[in-house]
């Protein structure tokens, strides 16, 4: 990291930390908190799929695992909401082992399809076993992690920044180099003596662990959880955010998720045309900037390689 990158990062973080001093609206602070949660999900997806090249179409599986674990602990069993953070992350990480060990041995698009099927099956199971999961209504009445919207904002921002920097550090380590070598040429990496399957599973566990934390934050922010957290639409939205930010860079998807999650609110004044404009913006970006927008722009501004 050069001096311009470090200075730019400090300025961005300082601006985000100062926002509650100027924004008095709890509604806007809540929207920004959700944007940071989306940033956690996008960055965690990019760590596994962006670095290894094995795209995960069922990332919502881990988000939902964390969210429902927190909901059961707090809403059903009466545990304090903070217990959901380690429990939800552990549940998501454990589930990634169960799913990843058999599926990450698959070649081609079959891993992506297997993850998509797993998330869809889990969503269906929440409807089948409605006596425990609440069915379509989900589990309401969760306690917030913190009472103040400003406090929740800082919590989500802090977790978002911590996870992003952790994953950036891992991506810049020797392990990150191994993951990129798998993306470049998996057969050559295996021929060089690298246990490709082990490293892909480990990356999936880290990705799921972080996604589970985001799921817990989201559940307690909404004070309810529904089967929508397992939806295919959520997984696809996260993938779009990653590609807009710049796949494989981690910081690009983090910023891209925040921008795209905030964009519908910025377009609210357009009324019924809001979704049309939002869709056109996405199509324009994906068509004319397939390498993303945020990461290339940041590299140009800061002089990064």
TORKOL-4160 file (C-alpha; in steps of 0.2 Angstrom, whole numbers, padded with zeros to 4 digits, m for minus):
305
<pt num="1" X="0000" Y="0000" Z="0000"/>
<pt num="2" X="0008" Y="0016" Z="m0005"/>
<pt num="3" X="0005" Y="0033" Z="0003"/>
<pt num="4" X="m0009" Y="0039" Z="m0008"/>
<pt num="5" X="m0018" Y="0023" Z="m0005"/>
<pt num="6" X="m0016" Y="0024" Z="0014"/>
<pt num="7" X="m0021" Y="0043" Z="0014"/>
<pt num="8" X="m0036" Y="0039" Z="0003"/>
<pt num="9" X="m0042" Y="0025" Z="0014"/>
<pt num="10" X="m0040" Y="0036" Z="0030"/>
<pt num="11" X="m0050" Y="0050" Z="0022"/>
<pt num="12" X="m0064" Y="0038" Z="0017"/>
<pt num="13" X="m0065" Y="0030" Z="0034"/>
<pt num="14" X="m0065" Y="0047" Z="0043"/>
<pt num="15" X="m0079" Y="0054" Z="0032"/>
<pt num="16" X="m0089" Y="0038" Z="0035"/>
<pt num="17" X="m0086" Y="0040" Z="0054"/>
<pt num="18" X="m0091" Y="0058" Z="0054"/>
<pt num="19" X="m0107" Y="0056" Z="0045"/>
<pt num="20" X="m0118" Y="0053" Z="0060"/>
<pt num="21" X="m0112" Y="0070" Z="0066"/>
<pt num="22" X="m0121" Y="0078" Z="0051"/>
<pt num="23" X="m0135" Y="0066" Z="0047"/>
<pt num="24" X="m0148" Y="0067" Z="0061"/>
<pt num="25" X="m0161" Y="0055" Z="0052"/>
<pt num="26" X="m0162" Y="0038" Z="0060"/>
<pt num="27" X="m0169" Y="0032" Z="0043"/>
<pt num="28" X="m0154" Y="0037" Z="0033"/>
<pt num="29" X="m0142" Y="0030" Z="0046"/>
<pt num="30" X="m0152" Y="0014" Z="0045"/>
<pt num="31" X="m0150" Y="0013" Z="0026"/>
<pt num="32" X="m0132" Y="0016" Z="0027"/>
<pt num="33" X="m0130" Y="0002" Z="0041"/>
<pt num="34" X="m0139" Y="m0010" Z="0028"/>
<pt num="35" X="m0126" Y="m0004" Z="0015"/>
<pt num="36" X="m0112" Y="m0009" Z="0026"/>
<pt num="37" X="m0120" Y="m0026" Z="0028"/>
<pt num="38" X="m0121" Y="m0028" Z="0010"/>
<pt num="39" X="m0103" Y="m0023" Z="0009"/>
<pt num="40" X="m0099" Y="m0037" Z="0021"/>
<pt num="41" X="m0108" Y="m0050" Z="0010"/>
<pt num="42" X="m0100" Y="m0044" Z="m0006"/>
<pt num="43" X="m0082" Y="m0044" Z="0001"/>
<pt num="44" X="m0084" Y="m0061" Z="0008"/>
<pt num="45" X="m0091" Y="m0068" Z="m0009"/>
<pt num="46" X="m0076" Y="m0060" Z="m0018"/>
<pt num="47" X="m0064" Y="m0068" Z="m0006"/>
<pt num="48" X="m0068" Y="m0085" Z="m0011"/>
<pt num="49" X="m0075" Y="m0083" Z="m0029"/>
<pt num="50" X="m0065" Y="m0068" Z="m0034"/>
<pt num="51" X="m0049" Y="m0076" Z="m0029"/>
<pt num="52" X="m0051" Y="m0094" Z="m0034"/>
<pt num="53" X="m0063" Y="m0091" Z="m0049"/>
<pt num="54" X="m0076" Y="m0103" Z="m0042"/>
<pt num="55" X="m0092" Y="m0093" Z="m0043"/>
<pt num="56" X="m0104" Y="m0096" Z="m0029"/>
<pt num="57" X="m0122" Y="m0094" Z="m0034"/>
<pt num="58" X="m0129" Y="m0098" Z="m0017"/>
<pt num="59" X="m0120" Y="m0086" Z="m0005"/>
<pt num="60" X="m0137" Y="m0082" Z="0003"/>
<pt num="61" X="m0136" Y="m0100" Z="0010"/>
<pt num="62" X="m0123" Y="m0094" Z="0023"/>
<pt num="63" X="m0131" Y="m0077" Z="0025"/>
<pt num="64" X="m0147" Y="m0086" Z="0030"/>
<pt num="65" X="m0138" Y="m0098" Z="0041"/>
<pt num="66" X="m0131" Y="m0084" Z="0051"/>
<pt num="67" X="m0148" Y="m0075" Z="0052"/>
<pt num="68" X="m0159" Y="m0090" Z="0057"/>
<pt num="69" X="m0146" Y="m0095" Z="0070"/>
<pt num="70" X="m0147" Y="m0078" Z="0078"/>
<pt num="71" X="m0166" Y="m0078" Z="0077"/>
<pt num="72" X="m0168" Y="m0095" Z="0085"/>
<pt num="73" X="m0156" Y="m0091" Z="0099"/>
<pt num="74" X="m0164" Y="m0074" Z="0103"/>
<pt num="75" X="m0182" Y="m0076" Z="0096"/>
<pt num="76" X="m0185" Y="m0094" Z="0102"/>
<pt num="77" X="m0173" Y="m0098" Z="0116"/>
<pt num="78" X="m0171" Y="m0081" Z="0124"/>
<pt num="79" X="m0152" Y="m0079" Z="0123"/>
<pt num="80" X="m0145" Y="m0061" Z="0122"/>
<pt num="81" X="m0143" Y="m0055" Z="0104"/>
<pt num="82" X="m0124" Y="m0054" Z="0105"/>
<pt num="83" X="m0123" Y="m0073" Z="0106"/>
<pt num="84" X="m0129" Y="m0073" Z="0089"/>
<pt num="85" X="m0113" Y="m0066" Z="0081"/>
<pt num="86" X="m0101" Y="m0080" Z="0086"/>
<pt num="87" X="m0115" Y="m0094" Z="0084"/>
<pt num="88" X="m0121" Y="m0087" Z="0067"/>
<pt num="89" X="m0104" Y="m0086" Z="0060"/>
<pt num="90" X="m0099" Y="m0104" Z="0067"/>
<pt num="91" X="m0115" Y="m0111" Z="0059"/>
<pt num="92" X="m0112" Y="m0103" Z="0042"/>
<pt num="93" X="m0094" Y="m0109" Z="0043"/>
<pt num="94" X="m0099" Y="m0127" Z="0048"/>
<pt num="95" X="m0112" Y="m0127" Z="0034"/>
<pt num="96" X="m0099" Y="m0122" Z="0021"/>
<pt num="97" X="m0089" Y="m0137" Z="0026"/>
<pt num="98" X="m0103" Y="m0149" Z="0024"/>
<pt num="99" X="m0108" Y="m0142" Z="0007"/>
<pt num="100" X="m0090" Y="m0138" Z="0001"/>
<pt num="101" X="m0081" Y="m0154" Z="0004"/>
<pt num="102" X="m0092" Y="m0164" Z="m0009"/>
<pt num="103" X="m0095" Y="m0149" Z="m0021"/>
<pt num="104" X="m0078" Y="m0141" Z="m0022"/>
<pt num="105" X="m0072" Y="m0156" Z="m0031"/>
<pt num="106" X="m0083" Y="m0153" Z="m0045"/>
<pt num="107" X="m0077" Y="m0146" Z="m0061"/>
<pt num="108" X="m0084" Y="m0132" Z="m0072"/>
<pt num="109" X="m0101" Y="m0124" Z="m0067"/>
<pt num="110" X="m0107" Y="m0138" Z="m0056"/>
<pt num="111" X="m0101" Y="m0130" Z="m0040"/>
<pt num="112" X="m0111" Y="m0114" Z="m0044"/>
<pt num="113" X="m0126" Y="m0124" Z="m0048"/>
<pt num="114" X="m0124" Y="m0135" Z="m0032"/>
<pt num="115" X="m0123" Y="m0120" Z="m0021"/>
<pt num="116" X="m0138" Y="m0112" Z="m0030"/>
<pt num="117" X="m0148" Y="m0128" Z="m0027"/>
<pt num="118" X="m0142" Y="m0129" Z="m0008"/>
<pt num="119" X="m0149" Y="m0111" Z="m0005"/>
<pt num="120" X="m0165" Y="m0115" Z="m0014"/>
<pt num="121" X="m0167" Y="m0131" Z="m0004"/>
<pt num="122" X="m0164" Y="m0122" Z="0012"/>
<pt num="123" X="m0177" Y="m0109" Z="0008"/>
<pt num="124" X="m0189" Y="m0122" Z="0004"/>
<pt num="125" X="m0186" Y="m0131" Z="0021"/>
<pt num="126" X="m0190" Y="m0115" Z="0030"/>
<pt num="127" X="m0207" Y="m0116" Z="0023"/>
<pt num="128" X="m0209" Y="m0135" Z="0025"/>
<pt num="129" X="m0204" Y="m0135" Z="0044"/>
<pt num="130" X="m0215" Y="m0119" Z="0047"/>
<pt num="131" X="m0218" Y="m0125" Z="0065"/>
<pt num="132" X="m0200" Y="m0121" Z="0069"/>
<pt num="133" X="m0195" Y="m0108" Z="0057"/>
<pt num="134" X="m0211" Y="m0098" Z="0056"/>
<pt num="135" X="m0214" Y="m0101" Z="0038"/>
<pt num="136" X="m0217" Y="m0086" Z="0026"/>
<pt num="137" X="m0218" Y="m0075" Z="0041"/>
<pt num="138" X="m0202" Y="m0080" Z="0048"/>
<pt num="139" X="m0196" Y="m0076" Z="0066"/>
<pt num="140" X="m0201" Y="m0059" Z="0072"/>
<pt num="141" X="m0198" Y="m0050" Z="0088"/>
<pt num="142" X="m0179" Y="m0050" Z="0089"/>
<pt num="143" X="m0170" Y="m0039" Z="0100"/>
<pt num="144" X="m0159" Y="m0025" Z="0092"/>
<pt num="145" X="m0140" Y="m0027" Z="0096"/>
<pt num="146" X="m0140" Y="m0009" Z="0101"/>
<pt num="147" X="m0154" Y="0003" Z="0104"/>
<pt num="148" X="m0147" Y="0019" Z="0096"/>
<pt num="149" X="m0147" Y="0020" Z="0077"/>
<pt num="150" X="m0131" Y="0029" Z="0077"/>
<pt num="151" X="m0123" Y="0015" Z="0088"/>
<pt num="152" X="m0129" Y="0002" Z="0076"/>
<pt num="153" X="m0122" Y="0012" Z="0062"/>
<pt num="154" X="m0105" Y="0012" Z="0070"/>
<pt num="155" X="m0106" Y="m0006" Z="0074"/>
<pt num="156" X="m0110" Y="m0011" Z="0056"/>
<pt num="157" X="m0096" Y="0001" Z="0050"/>
<pt num="158" X="m0084" Y="m0006" Z="0062"/>
<pt num="159" X="m0088" Y="m0024" Z="0057"/>
<pt num="160" X="m0088" Y="m0020" Z="0039"/>
<pt num="161" X="m0071" Y="m0011" Z="0040"/>
<pt num="162" X="m0063" Y="m0025" Z="0051"/>
<pt num="163" X="m0069" Y="m0039" Z="0039"/>
<pt num="164" X="m0063" Y="m0030" Z="0023"/>
<pt num="165" X="m0046" Y="m0027" Z="0030"/>
<pt num="166" X="m0045" Y="m0045" Z="0037"/>
<pt num="167" X="m0049" Y="m0052" Z="0020"/>
<pt num="168" X="m0037" Y="m0039" Z="0011"/>
<pt num="169" X="m0023" Y="m0045" Z="0023"/>
<pt num="170" X="m0027" Y="m0063" Z="0019"/>
<pt num="171" X="m0028" Y="m0060" Z="0000"/>
<pt num="172" X="m0011" Y="m0051" Z="0001"/>
<pt num="173" X="m0003" Y="m0066" Z="0011"/>
<pt num="174" X="0005" Y="m0082" Z="0004"/>
<pt num="175" X="m0012" Y="m0090" Z="0005"/>
<pt num="176" X="m0019" Y="m0077" Z="m0006"/>
<pt num="177" X="m0006" Y="m0080" Z="m0019"/>
<pt num="178" X="m0011" Y="m0099" Z="m0018"/>
<pt num="179" X="m0029" Y="m0095" Z="m0021"/>
<pt num="180" X="m0025" Y="m0083" Z="m0036"/>
<pt num="181" X="m0014" Y="m0097" Z="m0043"/>
<pt num="182" X="m0029" Y="m0109" Z="m0042"/>
<pt num="183" X="m0039" Y="m0096" Z="m0052"/>
<pt num="184" X="m0025" Y="m0094" Z="m0065"/>
<pt num="185" X="m0023" Y="m0112" Z="m0069"/>
<pt num="186" X="m0030" Y="m0125" Z="m0057"/>
<pt num="187" X="m0021" Y="m0140" Z="m0065"/>
<pt num="188" X="m0004" Y="m0132" Z="m0064"/>
<pt num="189" X="m0007" Y="m0127" Z="m0046"/>
<pt num="190" X="m0011" Y="m0145" Z="m0042"/>
<pt num="191" X="0004" Y="m0151" Z="m0052"/>
<pt num="192" X="0015" Y="m0140" Z="m0042"/>
<pt num="193" X="0010" Y="m0150" Z="m0026"/>
<pt num="194" X="m0004" Y="m0138" Z="m0020"/>
<pt num="195" X="m0018" Y="m0146" Z="m0011"/>
<pt num="196" X="m0031" Y="m0137" Z="m0022"/>
<pt num="197" X="m0047" Y="m0144" Z="m0014"/>
<pt num="198" X="m0041" Y="m0140" Z="0004"/>
<pt num="199" X="m0037" Y="m0122" Z="0000"/>
<pt num="200" X="m0054" Y="m0119" Z="m0009"/>
<pt num="201" X="m0063" Y="m0127" Z="0005"/>
<pt num="202" X="m0054" Y="m0116" Z="0018"/>
<pt num="203" X="m0058" Y="m0100" Z="0007"/>
<pt num="204" X="m0076" Y="m0105" Z="0007"/>
<pt num="205" X="m0076" Y="m0107" Z="0026"/>
<pt num="206" X="m0069" Y="m0090" Z="0028"/>
<pt num="207" X="m0081" Y="m0083" Z="0016"/>
<pt num="208" X="m0096" Y="m0091" Z="0024"/>
<pt num="209" X="m0090" Y="m0086" Z="0041"/>
<pt num="210" X="m0090" Y="m0068" Z="0037"/>
<pt num="211" X="m0106" Y="m0069" Z="0027"/>
<pt num="212" X="m0114" Y="m0077" Z="0043"/>
<pt num="213" X="m0109" Y="m0062" Z="0053"/>
<pt num="214" X="m0117" Y="m0051" Z="0041"/>
<pt num="215" X="m0133" Y="m0061" Z="0042"/>
<pt num="216" X="m0133" Y="m0059" Z="0060"/>
<pt num="217" X="m0131" Y="m0040" Z="0059"/>
<pt num="218" X="m0145" Y="m0040" Z="0046"/>
<pt num="219" X="m0157" Y="m0051" Z="0057"/>
<pt num="220" X="m0155" Y="m0040" Z="0072"/>
<pt num="221" X="m0156" Y="m0024" Z="0062"/>
<pt num="222" X="m0173" Y="m0029" Z="0054"/>
<pt num="223" X="m0178" Y="m0037" Z="0071"/>
<pt num="224" X="m0185" Y="m0052" Z="0061"/>
<pt num="225" X="m0179" Y="m0065" Z="0049"/>
<pt num="226" X="m0189" Y="m0072" Z="0034"/>
<pt num="227" X="m0185" Y="m0085" Z="0021"/>
<pt num="228" X="m0180" Y="m0071" Z="0009"/>
<pt num="229" X="m0163" Y="m0072" Z="0016"/>
<pt num="230" X="m0160" Y="m0088" Z="0007"/>
<pt num="231" X="m0167" Y="m0081" Z="m0010"/>
<pt num="232" X="m0158" Y="m0083" Z="m0026"/>
<pt num="233" X="m0162" Y="m0064" Z="m0029"/>
<pt num="234" X="m0151" Y="m0060" Z="m0014"/>
<pt num="235" X="m0136" Y="m0070" Z="m0021"/>
<pt num="236" X="m0137" Y="m0063" Z="m0038"/>
<pt num="237" X="m0138" Y="m0045" Z="m0031"/>
<pt num="238" X="m0122" Y="m0048" Z="m0022"/>
<pt num="239" X="m0114" Y="m0055" Z="m0037"/>
<pt num="240" X="m0119" Y="m0040" Z="m0047"/>
<pt num="241" X="m0112" Y="m0028" Z="m0033"/>
<pt num="242" X="m0095" Y="m0038" Z="m0034"/>
<pt num="243" X="m0094" Y="m0036" Z="m0053"/>
<pt num="244" X="m0098" Y="m0017" Z="m0053"/>
<pt num="245" X="m0085" Y="m0015" Z="m0039"/>
<pt num="246" X="m0072" Y="m0025" Z="m0048"/>
<pt num="247" X="m0070" Y="m0044" Z="m0045"/>
<pt num="248" X="m0055" Y="m0050" Z="m0036"/>
<pt num="249" X="m0050" Y="m0034" Z="m0028"/>
<pt num="250" X="m0060" Y="m0035" Z="m0012"/>
<pt num="251" X="m0061" Y="m0017" Z="m0009"/>
<pt num="252" X="m0070" Y="m0014" Z="m0025"/>
<pt num="253" X="m0084" Y="m0025" Z="m0021"/>
<pt num="254" X="m0085" Y="m0018" Z="m0003"/>
<pt num="255" X="m0087" Y="0000" Z="m0010"/>
<pt num="256" X="m0098" Y="m0006" Z="m0025"/>
<pt num="257" X="m0110" Y="m0015" Z="m0013"/>
<pt num="258" X="m0112" Y="0001" Z="m0003"/>
<pt num="259" X="m0115" Y="0012" Z="m0018"/>
<pt num="260" X="m0128" Y="0000" Z="m0026"/>
<pt num="261" X="m0137" Y="m0003" Z="m0010"/>
<pt num="262" X="m0138" Y="0016" Z="m0008"/>
<pt num="263" X="m0143" Y="0020" Z="m0026"/>
<pt num="264" X="m0161" Y="0015" Z="m0025"/>
<pt num="265" X="m0163" Y="0027" Z="m0011"/>
<pt num="266" X="m0155" Y="0041" Z="m0021"/>
<pt num="267" X="m0167" Y="0038" Z="m0035"/>
<pt num="268" X="m0182" Y="0038" Z="m0024"/>
<pt num="269" X="m0187" Y="0055" Z="m0031"/>
<pt num="270" X="m0190" Y="0047" Z="m0048"/>
<pt num="271" X="m0205" Y="0037" Z="m0042"/>
<pt num="272" X="m0211" Y="0023" Z="m0053"/>
<pt num="273" X="m0196" Y="0026" Z="m0064"/>
<pt num="274" X="m0183" Y="0022" Z="m0051"/>
<pt num="275" X="m0181" Y="0003" Z="m0055"/>
<pt num="276" X="m0180" Y="0007" Z="m0073"/>
<pt num="277" X="m0166" Y="0019" Z="m0071"/>
<pt num="278" X="m0157" Y="0008" Z="m0058"/>
<pt num="279" X="m0158" Y="m0007" Z="m0071"/>
<pt num="280" X="m0151" Y="0004" Z="m0085"/>
<pt num="281" X="m0137" Y="0010" Z="m0074"/>
<pt num="282" X="m0132" Y="m0008" Z="m0070"/>
<pt num="283" X="m0134" Y="m0014" Z="m0088"/>
<pt num="284" X="m0123" Y="0001" Z="m0094"/>
<pt num="285" X="m0109" Y="m0003" Z="m0081"/>
<pt num="286" X="m0109" Y="m0021" Z="m0084"/>
<pt num="287" X="m0109" Y="m0019" Z="m0103"/>
<pt num="288" X="m0096" Y="m0005" Z="m0104"/>
<pt num="289" X="m0085" Y="m0008" Z="m0089"/>
<pt num="290" X="m0084" Y="m0027" Z="m0087"/>
<pt num="291" X="m0069" Y="m0025" Z="m0076"/>
<pt num="292" X="m0079" Y="m0015" Z="m0064"/>
<pt num="293" X="m0080" Y="0003" Z="m0059"/>
<pt num="294" X="m0074" Y="0006" Z="m0041"/>
<pt num="295" X="m0058" Y="m0004" Z="m0041"/>
<pt num="296" X="m0051" Y="0003" Z="m0058"/>
<pt num="297" X="m0055" Y="0021" Z="m0053"/>
<pt num="298" X="m0047" Y="0019" Z="m0036"/>
<pt num="299" X="m0031" Y="0012" Z="m0044"/>
<pt num="300" X="m0030" Y="0026" Z="m0056"/>
<pt num="301" X="m0033" Y="0039" Z="m0042"/>
<pt num="302" X="m0021" Y="0032" Z="m0030"/>
<pt num="303" X="m0008" Y="0026" Z="m0043"/>
<pt num="304" X="m0010" Y="0008" Z="m0037"/>
<pt num="305" X="m0003" Y="m0006" Z="m0048"/>
